[in-house]
Amino acid sequence: MKLFNVYPINAINIVKGVGSNVFDDKGTEYLDLYGGHAVISIGHTHPHYVTRLEDQLHKIGFYSNSIEIPLQQQLAEKLGKVSGKQDYQLFLVNSGAEAIENALKLASFHNGRKKVVAFTGAFHGRTSLAVSVTDNPKIVAPINETDNVIRVPFNDEAALEQAFLQNEDISAVVIEGIQGVGGIQVASECMLQKIRSLCDKYDAVFIADGVQCGYGRTGKFYSQDFAGVNADIYTMAKGMGNGFPIGAISIAPKFQASFGMLGTTFGGNHLACAAALAVLEVIEQDNLMQNAAEVGGYLINELKKFKEVKEVRGRGLMIGIDMPAEFAHAKKDLLFKHHIFTGEAKPNVIRLLPALNLTKAHADQFLEAFTQVLKPATVLS
């Protein structure tokens, strides 16, 4: 049997990771500023994380949600404390797409409506409902096509208001606080506040997609928090388990649960909860949201000095470097000449999504390599 060939693969075999560095099978060391799509939130093989998982595995790794799992309640309490949403409710799943699926389903159950407002440039996942609100026709199969999605230009408040005036059946509005795949486009605080006010006015549900832009990456727990308003449902995954598959939705108190409304086999299993608790404990103990804000702010300020860069966007350690077409080679040069992993978004945006405990020394290592990649270009004094 062969693997189904859907991923463009770099010819690198990573066999070890420590902190913000990874090593291939030839012993070459790389600086990891991508974290496997924003997944590695507290660094590779963090000692506390490893111990937490090892200890749990020696007890029990899995049993179904038909029995008490105290680790789930411990995770809910810790997540409520660290996120500042202590009166919310937690439903645990396995991935970001599954979190979006359940958020949209819960919203529809809540108000009995079908239509969803989503935005240009959005990426919410590849499963059925999630891909229908994703703005990429190439990955929407005919079976996923629906008339229930209303697509509105990103950060266009007037268009959003018009959508509500023209549609009586809007169940929810779903938005990334910062679009990841869309090129690190930041939702304006005014736009997020407008979503809140319109959802209140029309009894729609505000879904804040924090799968990539959440979990402390921006310096606040959810990037939507910068707007000073609460969403009704927050989705999360990626950095939640530092590599262990886990996702969740955080649900406002106004939503009422009933048996069988939502369900999952693997969601909230013992190992997943142990991984997620370890992540939150490290974020809290090591002040990683503050570190993300400080080191990320330093990186953004330094990157803005490069006159060749079209634009630097983002918050904290979610950074997009919009490059002119002549520097389309930059990401590959960083990887193969300087051994630094970064991400990309079309057409020429370099994405930085490192662990939240990235050091200033690592940031300087990247900046030096970036200077070399841009030569003979110069940096503004």
Secondary structure, DSSP 4 states (H G I P E B T S, - for coil): ------S---S--EEEEEBTEEEETT--EEEESSHHHHT-SS-BT-HHHHHHHHHHHHH-S---TTS--HHHHHHHHHHHHHHT-TTSEEEEESSHHHHHHHHHHHHHHHH---EEEEETT----SSHHHHHTSS-GGG--GGG--S-EEEE-TT-HHHHHHHHHH-S-EEEEEEESEETTTTSEEPPHHHHHHHHHHHHHHT-EEEEE-TTT-TTTTSSSSGGGGGT---SEEEE-GGGTTTS--EEEEE-TTPPP-TTSS--SSTT-HHHHHHHHHHHHHHHHTTHHHHHHHHHHHHHHHHTTBTT-SEEEEETTEEEEE--GGGTTHHHHHHHTT-EE-EEETTTEEEE---TT--HHHHHHHHHHHHHHHTT--B--
